[in-house]
């Protein structure tokens, strides 16, 4: 009995529950701010670590021996991590707190006083600020009804932030300096009554990250309690630090969370899900368009140049810019434009490489031969090959002018005026390269950060911020708009670098393998002159044009073969459902018509094929090494002709004929 009384007397007012993932330094500052905030309200701190790789627990445990440390073997997400921590909480109130936050010295006491005075409030949050002092809209939100979600996704809230009709999602029409009921708080800071949170079973484990705070608030409101935004105290939230150091696609996870919430609370509303699907597509297209605006502007300028050149050439030959017969229009404009555009795309212009005069001229020459050839088949359009030649010549001049202006803009004011560089590897070579870049290129180069190979052991290296590990390089390159990735770790094999390149293909970052700064300079010069990357050439199968062509062939082949499969099944000649499943996998993009044979290697291109180089032989008789070598050959020497030859040899093999293998 006496023991029970002692436990009751020692019950803390607040259990501060923190779920940590790879933000050791932020967690350190957060714990210090929590300790400094303890006033008359007593607190206990529970930290649940989601399998961090930066030694968070081992390095901080000794600094905070009174903290309850819960170490998990894997990253189970924010909500489930908090549910684990709830089992260790003993306070009257529980404060869900992100590790990338700093709280004011009076924050905990202010929130406790408010909850003590308002017994009808089940969950409360405070004012949340960004690092620059601006207000974070997500700290008090409305319910994401179909209408509110529509306004948010389609930008109506941004256009009419003071309208109660259009701004219900983030409540931007309400003052941030008033206290009022809200539908949802931010998971970075929520304080509630522990018994209430436990009565609703904590967070829903179906949410990995995002949406679980909204769901918890909604369920507590359904219990008849209020969820309230309290403006009288504030915290600072360094938003997104945990997700920045992971491979998580937080945008996709956010929208998935909204889908889960809709299915759970809106009775599988087709309207809500339909609006969300359309909104996601529109936002995605807009974001991609904005990100690729330079390439799109260049492409449109080229299209305009082609048509101007065609009219100029026609005017020279026929004394009128529209001197062809009436039936030729708009066909000639469309055909010339499409042929030239396809020729440029086939060389990687716009999508794989930065704009190049050399590459554009080669593309125009290819287009000239194609257009000249077409006139032999369509005699009624063979008005003048001289017009075709002049069109290509004028286009070459305009293309060169456009690319010259683009290069000048980049060098003086544009993206290339400041190279954004990431260094891979925490090595002596990396130190030397960082020092050389800071000296030789201090005016036109910015070292965005360093990426570690393997586990994180520090947040800084040689005075440069460590952004994460190579596992998340694609996300790091994309979010930081990186121009160059310098691999300065000799332990990384060339095949691994190619894998990294394939993952970062959307960012169009150039890769260098270098142990000294001179290696980078030489690679840049060769690239500028020849258009190739001497240190890390991209495997041909990863080039955008080859991926697109391969995908088109896969889809076309699937549609061609499906009727024959259906007839075979109908006639009873083929009863294997695996044929259908295999071809459906090709149609969905999970497999390819010609691809790899299963092995244990991880590659930049990893699609299995309905057939492969290995299938030409007897796969069961080949060693593991032989299978890997054949797969490597396919990836490194891919071409359309190689695919055709594999298909022909496979066809001959099935026909009972024999042929020697040759490439």
Secondary structure, DSSP 4 states (H G I P E B T S, - for coil): -HHHHHHHHT--SEEEEEEESS-HHHHHHHHHHHHHH-SSS-EEEEEEE-S-SS-HHHHHTTTTTTSEEEE-SS---HHHHHHHHHTT--SSEEEEEETTEEE-TTHHHHHHHHHHH-TTEEEEEEEEE-TTS-B-GGGEE----HHHHHHHHTTHHHH-TT-TTT-TTTTTTS-TTS-EE-SEE-TTEEEEEHHHHHHTTSS-TT-SSSSHHHHHHHHHHHTT-EEEEEEEEEEEE-TTHHHHTS---HHHHHHHHHHHHHHHHSSS-HHHHHHHHHHHHHHHHHHHHHHTHHHHHHHHHHHHHHHHHHHHHHHHHHSSTT-S-GGGTTHHHHHHHHHHHHHHHHTTBTTTB---HHHHHHHHHHHHHHHHHHHHH-GGG-S-HHHHHHHHHHHHHHHHHHHHHHHHHHHHTSGGGSEEEEEE--SHHHHHHHHHHHHHSTTTEEEEEEEESSS---SEETTEEEEEEGGGHHHHHHHTT-SEEEE--TTS-HHHHHHHHHHTGGGT-EEEE-SSHHHHHHHHHHHHHHS--SSSPPPGGGSHHHHHHHHHHHHHHHHHHHHHHHHHHHHTS---HHHHHHHHHHHHTSEEEE-BPP-S---SS--EEEE-HHHHS-GGGS-HHHHHHHHHHHHHT--HHHHHHHHHHHHHHHTT-------
